[in-house]
Amino acid sequence: MLNLVLFGPPGAGKGTQAEFLIDTFDLIHLSTGELLRSEIAAGTELGKKANEFMAKGNLVPDEVVIEMIKGKLATNPDTKGFIFDGFPRTVNQAKALDKLLNENGTPISAMLCLEVEKEELIKRLLTRGQISGRVDDQNQKIIENRIQVYRNKTEPIIEYYHPQNKHHTIDGMGSIEEIAERVKKVVEKL
């Protein structure tokens, strides 16, 4: 089974590259952001809790996200693998995910880390906010907070996966096709 953590700051292109990986390698996209937004749209209790954190650009608590992931994994037992997009976001989540996957005998294969300059991230997110209507992508201060939260709380995951030889850096600047080709080369080597 091919289990990939698609990693990078908000606006790095994780969702776009996840679509490419789904089509190319027949994997299931597991985006916590999409799962949480669907819960918010449905007005569930989980969605209400998540919205309080997301609207401020903060991370949703681990226990909420982990339970949601567990349910998604259980409903897809025969897949070729998963692309984890937006999860894990903390070292504790990475450890919890490893524990969950190792119990199923399907560990993380690699962490694909998209690297993009801050100015480009802000530009991409503001553009996405205009197109999608996502509130958290329309305010530059919230965007900058999300990037800072990523740097402080999420980026340390690199140090968790690096000693396991699972961390792979990918240049996230350029066209979607150029980035996809870089991603494909890394995954094919796995």
N, C-alpha and C positions, 0 to 999 in steps of 0.2 A: 504494500500500500504506500502511496506517495502522499505524505502529509506535509504541506508547505505553510510556513508562517510568512505572510506578505506584510512587510514592515516598512515604516517610514512615517514622516510627519504628516499632519493633515494637509491635503492638497498635493501629495507626492505622486498620485496616480494609481494608488492601490486598487481601487475599484475598476478602473479601466484595464489595468494589467491583469486583474483577476479574471475578467471576461475573456481575455486572450488565452490565459492558462486553462480555463474551463473548456474552451473550444479545442485547444491543441492537445490537451492531455486527459480530457474526459473526467474532470474532477468536479466536486461539489463545492460551490462558493459558500463559505460560512462567514458572513459579514455581521458582526455584532451591531454595527451601526444600523444596517438595514433591519435586522431583527428588532432592535430597540425602537426604531422609527415606526415599524409596523405595529408594535405594541402601543406606542403613543397614539397612532392613528385610530386604533381599535378602542382606545380609552380604558385599557386594562389597568389594574393596580400597578403591575410591573411598569407599564408605560408611564403612568403618572409619576412614579418614583424616579424613573429614568429621566423624564423630562425636566424635573427640578434641577438635576445635575447638568444635563446636556445644554440647557438654555443659558447656563453661565459659562460654558466651555470647560466644565470639570468632568472628571471621570466618574462613571457609574460604579458603585461599590462592587467589589470582587464577587461576593456571594450571589448577587443578582445575576451577574454575567455568567458565572460558572454554572449555575443551575440551568440557565437558558441554553448554554453550549451542550451540556450533558443531554438535554432533551433532543437537541438537533442530531447529535451523534447516534443516539439510540434509534432514531427514525430512519437512519440510512446505513444499515449494517453491511450491505453488499457493494458499497461504492469502491471505486479504484483509489479514492483518496479525497482529501479535503484541502481547500485553500482557506486558511484562517486569516481573515482580513479585519484588522481592528482588535484582534485578540491573539495572544496575550498583550496587555498593556503595562503590566507590572511583573516584577520577578516572581511575586507570590502567585500571580495568575499563570505564569510560565511553568512553575513547579506544579500547580494544580492540574494544568493541562497535561503535562508529562505524566503525572500520576494516573490520570484518567485514561490516556492513550496507552500507557504501558500495561495497565490492567487488561486492555483489549489486545495487547501484543502488536500495536500499530503506532510506534513512536514518531515523533517529528523527524522528517527527512532533512529539512533545511529551513533556514530563515533567510528570505530574500529581502534585503534592505535597500530600498530606493532612496537615493540621496539627491536632494534638490535644494538649491539656494533659497534662503528665507524670502527674498524679494519676489522670486518666482512663485513660491507657495502662496504668498498674500495675493498676488495677481490672479492666480488660478482660482483661489477660493472666492474672491470677490466676484469674478466672472461667473463661477458656478452658482453663487448666491443670486445673481441677477437672473440667471436662466431657470434655476430650480425653485427659487422662492424660499430656500432653506434659511431660516432666521440666523442660525449660527454661522452662516457664510456671508452675511451682509454687513457685519459690523467689524471694522478693522481691529478695534480693541479686543473684541471677543476672539477674533482670529489669532491675534498676537498672544493672547492668554493661552489659547489651545496649543500653539506652537511651543510656548514656554513650559506648559504642563507636560507636553511630549518630551522636551529636552530633560526636564527634571525627573519625571516619574517613569517614562516609558523607555527612553534611550538606554538606561542601565541594563535592559534585557540583553543588549548586545554582549555584555560581559558574562551573561549567563550562558548564552549559546556559543560564544566564541571558543571557549576551552573544549567544547564538545565537537569542534570542527563543523558546526552547522550554520555558521554565520557567513553569508555571501553578500558583499557590497555590490550594488548595481547603480551606475550613473543614471539618474532619473531626469536628466536634462535632455532636451531634443524632442523630436517628433514621437508620437505614440508608437509608430512602426519601428523607429530606431530603438526605443526602449524595450519594446516587445522582443526584438531580435536579441538584445543583450540578455533578457530574462530567459528566453528559450535556450540559449547556449548554456547557461548555468544549469537549468533543469535537466537538459539532455545529458549532462555529465554525471548527474545523480544516478 
